[in-house]
Amino acid sequence: MRKTRVLHFIHSLSAGGAERQLCLLCTAMDKQRFDVGIFCVNAEASIELDERIRVYTADSPRLASPVFFSNLADSVRDFKPDIAHIWLPASVSIASLLVNKLLRCKTVFSFRNKMYFHRWLSYPEYMAALLFADRIVSNHGVEDSHRLFRNLYRLKKGRVIRNGVSVPSQYRRAGAAAAGVRRLLFVGRLTAQKNCLRLLQALARLRGRDDWRMDIYGEGEQRAQIAALLRQRGLADRVRLCGFCDNIYREIHSADLLLFPSLYEGMPNVLVESMTIGTPVLASSIPANTGLIGDRPAVIWTDPGDAGDMAAKIAAFLDGEYDIDALVACGREIAGQFKLETMAREYEQFYTELG
């Protein structure tokens, strides 16, 4: 039987949630039925890739250059994909959609996070997906996306395929941490979406307490603002900016509470990973999170726009007012639905239907 050939297009293979999901997907897919390739600018992978996965890299980081377009076309001609799966960012997706259309390759365009016109590249990306994409796939419901992106999803017969989570068994916690100074944890890109500045405003209200410390893992354009706010609010000795981490499961495992105050999300990977590990979570009550958990008591909910509410909920956790064992048990049950194998099988079915 002839294998279906799928070539993925993304900027990087490390750091972000989409990048990690692509690496996990490519590794988990059935190699007896699929040949998988990746085109990217930065090929440094966040997880070890199967040696059978062919990786193409751009010769130039200038994504609007003739060299980049030539590299894209060369990768398609060499790999001869049945399906091109276009991921992110817009600077890669626009060019990839165009090149694959010109070379008559069927294309899948991925929605990520809430899709709306938040910067100028969103407009040409929307038009490229409208004109050149054959199908849309999303890792989350599209109800909170812009109306035009919701219409695009329906027009292209979009499908939701939830991310899969794979956490090594050694990072599954056996029970709640012992009492003492609590280690709070934030994991994510340091961007406005992740809402770290408001979280720090909340923590500033608790600086009079000596029973907590916090570590921030991630990088992004708000790092300088965050560092300045830590100094201004007297938190520099309580909160550490730790940068990227090559084993974030270890850090989540050793934390007492994961703080997840995002203003919006696509599929909240870190939330599911923390529930899988057994670390309790304070999460923003946004559609991506509530839609995944529903009304089940699996996390501590907070209003992402209200620093006072965040501070009160964190203080209640520090004071032992929540049944942590019950939260963790419920969270683990929910997280168990999002298996890597399930995600891989759903993508395989999706690609087979399109191919």
Secondary structure as GFF3:
##gff-version 3
##sequence-region A 1 355
A	DSSP	beta_strand	4	9	.	.	.	ID=ss1
A	DSSP	alpha_helix	17	28	.	.	.	ID=ss2
A	DSSP	beta_strand	34	40	.	.	.	ID=ss3
A	DSSP	beta_strand	54	57	.	.	.	ID=ss4
A	DSSP	alpha_helix	66	79	.	.	.	ID=ss5
A	DSSP	beta_strand	83	86	.	.	.	ID=ss6
A	DSSP	alpha_helix	90	102	.	.	.	ID=ss7
A	DSSP	beta_strand	106	111	.	.	.	ID=ss8
A	DSSP	alpha_helix	122	132	.	.	.	ID=ss9
A	DSSP	beta_strand	135	138	.	.	.	ID=ss10
A	DSSP	alpha_helix	147	155	.	.	.	ID=ss11
A	DSSP	beta_strand	159	160	.	.	.	ID=ss12
A	DSSP	three_ten_helix	169	171	.	.	.	ID=ss13
A	DSSP	beta_strand	182	187	.	.	.	ID=ss14
A	DSSP	three_ten_helix	192	194	.	.	.	ID=ss15
A	DSSP	alpha_helix	196	204	.	.	.	ID=ss16
A	DSSP	beta_strand	212	217	.	.	.	ID=ss17
A	DSSP	alpha_helix	223	232	.	.	.	ID=ss18
A	DSSP	beta_strand	239	243	.	.	.	ID=ss19
A	DSSP	alpha_helix	248	254	.	.	.	ID=ss20
A	DSSP	beta_strand	257	260	.	.	.	ID=ss21
A	DSSP	alpha_helix	269	277	.	.	.	ID=ss22
A	DSSP	beta_strand	281	284	.	.	.	ID=ss23
A	DSSP	alpha_helix	287	293	.	.	.	ID=ss24
A	DSSP	beta_strand	300	302	.	.	.	ID=ss25
A	DSSP	alpha_helix	307	318	.	.	.	ID=ss26
A	DSSP	alpha_helix	324	335	.	.	.	ID=ss27
A	DSSP	alpha_helix	340	354	.	.	.	ID=ss28
###
